[in-house]
Amino acid sequence: MDHFQFTKIFANRRKELKLTQAQIAEYIGVSRAAVSKWEKGQSYPDITLLPKLAKLFHLSIDELLGYNSQMTKDEIRQTYIRLSKEFSKQPFELVEQEIEELLKEYYSCLPFVLKMAQLYLNYAPKSPDRQRTLNRVIQLCSQVKMFSKDFLLINEATMMEAVALLQLGKPEEVLELLGNDINHPVEANQLIATAHQMIGNSKKAKEIIQVSYYQNLVQLVSYATESMMMEMENGDYVEETVQKIHRLIQLFDLESLHFNTCLIFYYKAAAVFVLKGLQEQAMEMLQCYAKLCTKIKFPMKLQGNSYFYLVTDWIEKTSVIGGEAPRDEQSIKKDLVLTIWNDPIFAPLKEINEFKAMMLNLACHLKVEEVLK
């Protein structure tokens, strides 16, 4: 119990309700002297008396004690960003200790619990025990799914759990969790938008359709990227996919709209070309990757554009971190370089001066030259 908080709340609430110490004593079943001592901070009510006292004051027990078990959306966002930065400065174990303390305090704040699961997932590669950290992600996601009544929160927890299971090398458990076939109704958003339109809420209808359009466009590039990886033996398919997706990226200006999806596409396309012995095409994709990296503005932030003009508001409303990068800036910059430089697939390119110069220029631009030494 926070004794100072209790004393302050007790005194203020008694005066607000115009109750005398004698009236409180009679209702609770204690002496007036006992109530006086509570208000002066000289002693405190027995824990068994708290429910009755809270009821008299029309407060929850948490409110009576000055304890808030929930964080606001902005508090969650600020905490996430602060802890993310700490991972770049402090040993993993120290940040983990702080996260676990917060999770004890805000055990019932499920949006916060899920964001801490996301934080662990994003920084699992830094953990001295990656498997334990990923299992902790799964535990936190299970906690959210067990106690939350928010469908969107449960769905996000399920997807996050699936990612952790894949990283643990447990594909069978992913199929058990999500099912083993296409089963998500893609037409649901269109029906919801139509319903809004019918009741005269055209602005909401437009937002739902535009956001769905945006999401499906980004998803299209992701699916095409994975399809290309699965068709590596089919050279014509790979080249056609690269051409189509590259044109699509340019057509919708996806580099500014969702740069991460484009970076993954360029990186994987380059990897496929290297594996097929097509170094010239691989360099073209890597040049696209490096050029896009130099155009990224820090701090990174997802937002819409003049065409997808309703997306920014949606991102701000639905994302706890408001579209900002899920990891700290320095870690992201290093990974942008090391993802390419340390990948053994690109080892043959290290003999090419153009490749080495490109990587050095990228590292210099991002101010992480030390990672190439």
TIVEX-704435 format. One record per residue (C-alpha): residue number from 1; residue in three letters; x, y, z. Coordinates in Angstrom, 3 decimals. Example, Ala and Ser with C-alpha at 12.3 -4.5 7.8 and 13.67 -1.06 7.14 Angstrom:
BEGIN
   nr  rest        px        py        pz
    1   ALA    12.300    -4.500     7.800
    2   SER    13.670    -1.060     7.140
//
This chain:
BEGIN
   nr  rest        px        py        pz
    1   MET     0.000     0.000     0.000
    2   ASP     1.246     3.500    -0.857
    3   HIS     0.617     5.032     2.568
    4   PHE     0.953     8.666     1.466
    5   GLN    -1.388     8.135    -1.481
    6   PHE    -3.965     6.373     0.706
    7   THR    -3.945     9.137     3.336
    8   LYS    -4.347    11.857     0.713
    9   ILE    -7.135    10.032    -1.161
   10   PHE    -8.920     9.119     2.076
   11   ALA    -8.956    12.693     3.384
   12   ASN    -9.960    14.266     0.075
   13   ARG   -12.719    11.754    -0.592
   14   ARG   -14.182    12.055     2.900
   15   LYS   -14.412    15.834     2.478
   16   GLU   -15.862    15.542    -1.051
   17   LEU   -18.644    13.293     0.245
   18   LYS   -19.122    15.514     3.348
   19   LEU   -18.696    12.575     5.692
   20   THR   -17.489    12.941     9.265
   21   GLN   -14.874    10.644    10.770
   22   ALA   -17.562     9.438    13.182
   23   GLN   -19.889     8.471    10.331
   24   ILE   -17.119     6.490     8.637
   25   ALA   -16.229     4.794    11.926
   26   GLU   -19.834     3.746    12.495
   27   TYR   -20.235     2.385     8.944
   28   ILE   -16.958     0.458     8.984
   29   GLY   -17.331    -0.752    12.566
   30   VAL   -14.212     0.785    14.107
   31   SER   -13.534     3.600    16.581
   32   ARG   -13.481     7.242    15.538
   33   ALA    -9.882     7.401    16.813
   34   ALA    -8.921     4.666    14.343
   35   VAL   -10.387     6.664    11.444
   36   SER    -8.545     9.778    12.628
   37   LYS    -5.268     7.871    12.610
   38   TRP    -5.951     6.632     9.047
   39   GLU    -6.425    10.203     7.881
   40   LYS    -3.263    11.388     9.628
   41   GLY    -1.191     8.495     8.299
   42   GLN    -0.481     7.176    11.802
   43   SER    -2.032     3.777    11.046
   44   TYR    -3.892     2.078     8.225
   45   PRO    -7.052    -0.011     7.905
   46   ASP    -6.854    -3.768     7.962
   47   ILE    -6.944    -5.259     4.481
   48   THR   -10.300    -6.903     5.250
   49   LEU   -11.851    -3.451     5.725
   50   LEU   -10.786    -2.108     2.329
   51   PRO   -13.761    -3.474     0.295
   52   LYS   -16.299    -1.877     2.670
   53   LEU   -14.387     1.422     2.765
   54   ALA   -14.067     1.486    -1.034
   55   LYS   -17.806     0.860    -1.344
   56   LEU   -18.578     3.755     1.017
   57   PHE   -16.352     6.086    -1.020
   58   HIS   -17.730     4.813    -4.362
   59   LEU   -14.217     3.859    -5.470
   60   SER   -12.514     0.664    -6.522
   61   ILE    -9.932    -0.695    -4.098
   62   ASP    -7.191     0.233    -6.601
   63   GLU    -8.503     3.828    -6.712
   64   LEU    -8.687     3.986    -2.932
   65   LEU    -5.064     2.878    -2.652
   66   GLY    -3.911     5.184    -5.431
   67   TYR    -2.909     2.282    -7.631
   68   ASN    -3.574     2.316   -11.364
   69   SER    -3.276    -1.132   -12.923
   70   GLN    -3.768     0.196   -16.451
   71   MET    -1.562     2.260   -18.720
   72   THR    -2.930     4.709   -21.254
   73   LYS    -2.146     4.167   -24.915
   74   ASP     0.352     7.035   -24.827
   75   GLU     2.029     5.635   -21.687
   76   ILE     2.404     2.245   -23.381
   77   ARG     3.861     3.934   -26.452
   78   GLN     6.361     5.985   -24.446
   79   THR     7.376     2.971   -22.353
   80   TYR     7.888     0.850   -25.469
   81   ILE    10.062     3.513   -27.123
   82   ARG    12.108     4.078   -23.957
   83   LEU    12.780     0.368   -23.420
   84   SER    13.579    -0.076   -27.101
   85   LYS    16.306     2.551   -26.777
   86   GLU    17.585     0.887   -23.612
   87   PHE    18.258    -2.321   -25.549
   88   SER    20.880    -0.438   -27.606
   89   LYS    22.603     0.910   -24.480
   90   GLN    22.236    -1.724   -21.767
   91   PRO    22.867    -5.480   -21.532
   92   PHE    19.790    -7.487   -22.488
   93   GLU    19.414    -8.899   -18.972
   94   LEU    19.119    -5.437   -17.366
   95   VAL    16.380    -4.313   -19.736
   96   GLU    14.657    -7.675   -19.336
   97   GLN    14.639    -7.209   -15.554
   98   GLU    12.914    -3.837   -15.923
   99   ILE    10.349    -5.266   -18.363
  100   GLU     9.507    -8.108   -15.986
  101   GLU     9.036    -5.679   -13.086
  102   LEU     6.637    -3.629   -15.191
  103   LEU     4.788    -6.772   -16.243
  104   LYS     4.239    -7.649   -12.568
  105   GLU     2.866    -4.173   -11.873
  106   TYR     0.669    -4.018   -14.985
  107   TYR    -0.253    -7.681   -15.224
  108   SER    -3.875    -6.892   -16.070
  109   CYS    -3.098    -4.207   -18.675
  110   LEU    -3.290    -6.554   -21.645
  111   PRO    -2.403    -4.036   -24.399
  112   PHE     0.805    -3.346   -22.445
  113   VAL     1.479    -7.072   -21.965
  114   LEU     1.166    -7.624   -25.713
  115   LYS     3.500    -4.708   -26.497
  116   MET     6.117    -6.189   -24.186
  117   ALA     5.735    -9.470   -26.071
  118   GLN     6.374    -7.546   -29.294
  119   LEU     9.400    -5.847   -27.733
  120   TYR    10.861    -9.213   -26.714
  121   LEU    10.162   -10.600   -30.186
  122   ASN    11.922    -7.690   -31.895
  123   TYR    14.983    -7.929   -29.656
  124   ALA    15.175   -11.716   -29.291
  125   PRO    18.325   -11.806   -31.505
  126   LYS    20.126    -9.800   -28.791
  127   SER    19.113   -12.204   -26.027
  128   PRO    21.802   -14.468   -24.525
  129   ASP    19.100   -17.161   -24.452
  130   ARG    17.008   -16.580   -27.568
  131   GLN    14.892   -19.698   -27.043
  132   ARG    13.911   -18.640   -23.527
  133   THR    13.001   -15.146   -24.742
  134   LEU    10.831   -16.521   -27.551
  135   ASN     9.090   -18.829   -25.105
  136   ARG     8.415   -15.787   -22.928
  137   VAL     6.792   -14.130   -25.955
  138   ILE     4.490   -17.138   -26.280
  139   GLN     3.621   -17.004   -22.556
  140   LEU     2.676   -13.327   -22.778
  141   CYS     0.595   -13.901   -25.909
  142   SER    -1.206   -16.766   -24.179
  143   GLN    -1.937   -14.473   -21.217
  144   VAL    -3.525   -11.917   -23.546
  145   LYS    -5.594   -14.572   -25.323
  146   MET    -6.783   -16.052   -22.039
  147   PHE    -7.958   -12.841   -20.368
  148   SER    -8.767   -10.393   -23.170
  149   LYS   -12.242    -9.950   -24.663
  150   ASP   -10.930    -7.725   -27.456
  151   PHE   -11.013    -9.682   -30.722
  152   LEU    -8.363    -7.506   -32.375
  153   LEU    -6.002    -7.878   -29.411
  154   ILE    -6.521   -11.646   -29.368
  155   ASN    -5.894   -11.843   -33.105
  156   GLU    -2.668    -9.826   -32.799
  157   ALA    -1.516   -12.053   -29.933
  158   THR    -2.220   -15.159   -32.016
  159   MET    -0.218   -13.839   -34.982
  160   MET     2.674   -12.860   -32.701
  161   GLU     2.645   -16.289   -31.083
  162   ALA     2.818   -17.882   -34.538
  163   VAL     5.891   -15.780   -35.428
  164   ALA     7.620   -16.843   -32.211
  165   LEU     6.810   -20.506   -32.865
  166   LEU     8.258   -20.272   -36.365
  167   GLN    11.440   -18.739   -34.988
  168   LEU    11.616   -21.626   -32.520
  169   GLY    11.380   -24.064   -35.433
  170   LYS     7.920   -25.377   -34.537
  171   PRO     5.895   -25.233   -37.771
  172   GLU     3.523   -28.002   -36.682
  173   GLU     2.426   -25.901   -33.701
  174   VAL     1.842   -22.942   -36.017
  175   LEU    -0.507   -25.042   -38.149
  176   GLU    -2.267   -26.235   -35.022
  177   LEU    -2.653   -22.619   -33.907
  178   LEU    -3.771   -21.079   -37.188
  179   GLY    -5.139   -24.034   -39.146
  180   ASN    -3.538   -25.573   -42.212
  181   ASP    -5.534   -23.973   -45.003
  182   ILE    -6.901   -20.625   -46.177
  183   ASN    -9.653   -19.733   -43.727
  184   HIS    -9.724   -15.979   -43.217
  185   PRO   -12.709   -14.153   -44.776
  186   VAL   -11.032   -11.454   -46.895
  187   GLU   -14.444   -10.033   -47.795
  188   ALA   -15.233    -9.051   -44.178
  189   ASN   -13.895    -5.492   -44.454
  190   GLN   -15.912    -4.853   -47.599
  191   LEU   -19.100    -5.946   -45.832
  192   ILE   -18.302    -3.721   -42.850
  193   ALA   -17.652    -0.760   -45.152
  194   THR   -20.936    -1.360   -46.986
  195   ALA   -22.784    -1.405   -43.667
  196   HIS   -21.252     1.945   -42.703
  197   GLN   -22.199     3.378   -46.094
  198   MET   -25.795     2.212   -45.668
  199   ILE   -26.175     4.003   -42.322
  200   GLY   -24.706     7.206   -43.737
  201   ASN   -21.217     6.930   -42.240
  202   SER   -19.416     7.407   -45.561
  203   LYS   -16.185     8.692   -44.008
  204   LYS   -15.747     5.482   -42.018
  205   ALA   -16.647     3.409   -45.079
  206   LYS   -13.968     5.201   -47.123
  207   GLU   -11.396     4.668   -44.399
  208   ILE   -12.091     0.926   -44.153
  209   ILE   -11.880     0.427   -47.918
  210   GLN    -8.765     2.559   -48.322
  211   VAL    -6.950     0.901   -45.438
  212   SER    -7.905    -2.546   -46.768
  213   TYR    -6.668    -1.489   -50.219
  214   TYR    -3.372    -0.375   -48.658
  215   GLN    -3.004    -3.527   -46.564
  216   ASN    -3.704    -5.794   -49.516
  217   LEU    -1.225    -3.924   -51.699
  218   VAL     1.516    -4.363   -49.121
  219   GLN     0.470    -7.983   -48.651
  220   LEU     0.588    -8.534   -52.418
  221   VAL     4.250    -7.550   -52.508
  222   SER     4.959    -9.829   -49.535
  223   TYR     3.173   -12.782   -51.132
  224   ALA     4.935   -12.188   -54.458
  225   THR     8.278   -12.111   -52.650
  226   GLU     7.626   -15.459   -50.983
  227   SER     6.273   -16.927   -54.231
  228   MET     9.490   -15.880   -55.969
  229   MET    11.558   -17.605   -53.259
  230   MET     9.565   -20.815   -53.668
  231   GLU    10.003   -20.763   -57.464
  232   MET    13.778   -20.292   -57.451
  233   GLU    14.337   -23.158   -59.854
  234   ASN    12.079   -21.454   -62.398
  235   GLY    14.240   -18.645   -63.770
  236   ASP    11.557   -17.151   -66.018
  237   TYR     9.081   -16.984   -63.125
  238   VAL    11.624   -15.254   -60.897
  239   GLU    12.518   -12.625   -63.478
  240   GLU     8.870   -11.961   -64.344
  241   THR     8.005   -11.586   -60.654
  242   VAL    10.851    -9.128   -60.119
  243   GLN     9.754    -7.070   -63.113
  244   LYS     6.092    -7.006   -62.068
  245   ILE     6.724    -6.161   -58.436
  246   HIS     9.366    -3.574   -59.238
  247   ARG     6.863    -1.798   -61.520
  248   LEU     4.180    -2.069   -58.843
  249   ILE     6.490    -0.485   -56.267
  250   GLN     7.148     2.418   -58.614
  251   LEU     3.479     2.755   -59.628
  252   PHE     2.236     3.147   -56.052
  253   ASP     5.381     4.795   -54.640
  254   LEU     5.585     1.956   -52.154
  255   GLU     9.139     2.849   -51.167
  256   SER     7.847     5.892   -49.292
  257   LEU     4.609     4.205   -48.261
  258   HIS     5.957     0.965   -46.775
  259   PHE     9.734     0.882   -47.189
  260   ASN    10.264    -2.252   -45.086
  261   THR     8.265    -4.438   -47.479
  262   CYS    10.277    -3.030   -50.411
  263   LEU    13.602    -3.618   -48.635
  264   ILE    12.676    -7.257   -48.021
  265   PHE    11.706    -7.663   -51.678
  266   TYR    14.995    -6.173   -52.974
  267   TYR    17.025    -8.232   -50.516
  268   LYS    15.350   -11.554   -51.340
  269   ALA    15.369   -10.887   -55.082
  270   ALA    19.114   -10.203   -54.876
  271   ALA    19.622   -13.426   -52.917
  272   VAL    17.744   -15.466   -55.532
  273   PHE    19.774   -13.939   -58.368
  274   VAL    23.059   -14.700   -56.580
  275   LEU    22.024   -18.304   -56.024
  276   LYS    21.242   -18.568   -59.733
  277   GLY    24.639   -17.092   -60.621
  278   LEU    23.141   -13.858   -61.989
  279   GLN    25.414   -11.377   -60.256
  280   GLU    24.554    -8.412   -62.479
  281   GLN    20.832    -8.713   -61.689
  282   ALA    21.681    -9.252   -58.018
  283   MET    23.673    -6.012   -57.959
  284   GLU    20.745    -4.143   -59.520
  285   MET    18.478    -5.281   -56.686
  286   LEU    21.094    -4.478   -54.046
  287   GLN    21.537    -1.013   -55.507
  288   CYS    17.758    -0.531   -55.152
  289   TYR    18.091    -1.725   -51.547
  290   ALA    20.976     0.620   -50.744
  291   LYS    19.357     3.593   -52.473
  292   LEU    16.144     3.087   -50.511
  293   CYS    18.118     2.845   -47.246
  294   THR    19.631     6.271   -47.934
  295   LYS    16.161     7.754   -48.471
  296   ILE    14.744     6.555   -45.163
  297   LYS    14.143     9.380   -42.734
  298   PHE    14.914     8.798   -39.073
  299   PRO    13.171     8.379   -36.763
  300   MET    11.374     5.909   -39.013
  301   LYS     7.607     6.284   -39.171
  302   LEU     4.904     4.612   -41.224
  303   GLN     2.392     6.967   -42.815
  304   GLY     0.172     7.352   -45.841
  305   ASN     0.573     9.673   -48.814
  306   SER    -1.606    11.886   -51.007
  307   TYR    -3.225     8.799   -52.583
  308   PHE    -3.668     6.737   -49.424
  309   TYR    -4.679     9.836   -47.502
  310   LEU    -6.691     8.065   -44.796
  311   VAL    -3.976     5.590   -43.841
  312   THR    -1.964     7.863   -41.541
  313   ASP    -4.925     8.507   -39.237
  314   TRP    -5.661     4.771   -39.137
  315   ILE    -2.040     3.955   -38.215
  316   GLU    -2.098     6.563   -35.446
  317   LYS    -5.407     5.245   -34.080
  318   THR    -4.640     1.526   -34.204
  319   SER    -0.933     1.310   -33.429
  320   VAL     0.229     1.769   -29.851
  321   ILE     3.560     3.112   -31.098
  322   GLY     1.887     5.294   -33.707
  323   GLY     3.624     3.874   -36.761
  324   GLU     7.104     4.444   -35.333
  325   ALA     9.866     1.864   -35.733
  326   PRO     9.540    -1.069   -33.317
  327   ARG    13.276    -0.997   -32.509
  328   ASP    15.788     1.697   -31.648
  329   GLU    17.336     3.733   -34.478
  330   GLN    20.948     2.592   -34.068
  331   SER    20.044    -1.104   -34.103
  332   ILE    17.981    -0.597   -37.260
  333   LYS    20.798     1.231   -39.055
  334   LYS    23.304    -1.485   -38.199
  335   ASP    20.934    -4.211   -39.335
  336   LEU    20.286    -2.459   -42.656
  337   VAL    23.983    -2.877   -43.417
  338   LEU    24.734    -6.195   -41.711
  339   THR    21.694    -7.965   -43.194
  340   ILE    23.518    -7.815   -46.523
  341   TRP    27.151    -7.789   -45.428
  342   ASN    26.945   -10.805   -43.102
  343   ASP    24.672   -12.955   -45.259
  344   PRO    26.799   -15.842   -46.617
  345   ILE    24.684   -15.827   -49.788
  346   PHE    26.347   -12.565   -50.786
  347   ALA    29.895   -13.744   -50.014
  348   PRO    30.735   -14.122   -53.764
  349   LEU    29.940   -10.433   -54.269
  350   LYS    32.576    -9.318   -51.766
  351   GLU    35.170    -9.825   -54.496
  352   ILE    33.445    -7.167   -56.610
  353   ASN    34.679    -3.617   -56.005
  354   GLU    31.293    -2.146   -56.882
  355   PHE    29.664    -4.195   -54.115
  356   LYS    32.263    -3.233   -51.517
  357   ALA    31.993     0.444   -52.439
  358   MET    28.217     0.324   -52.273
  359   MET    28.239    -1.236   -48.798
  360   LEU    30.871     1.190   -47.510
  361   ASN    28.908     4.166   -48.827
  362   LEU    25.741     2.843   -47.203
  363   ALA    27.510     2.328   -43.861
  364   CYS    28.957     5.842   -44.055
  365   HIS    25.579     7.355   -44.892
  366   LEU    23.970     5.606   -41.913
  367   LYS    26.993     6.444   -39.715
  368   VAL    27.694     2.812   -38.805
  369   GLU    31.069     2.396   -40.515
  370   GLU    32.378     0.389   -37.569
  371   VAL    30.167    -2.601   -38.413
  372   LEU    32.221    -3.323   -41.564
  373   LYS    35.561    -3.333   -39.722
//
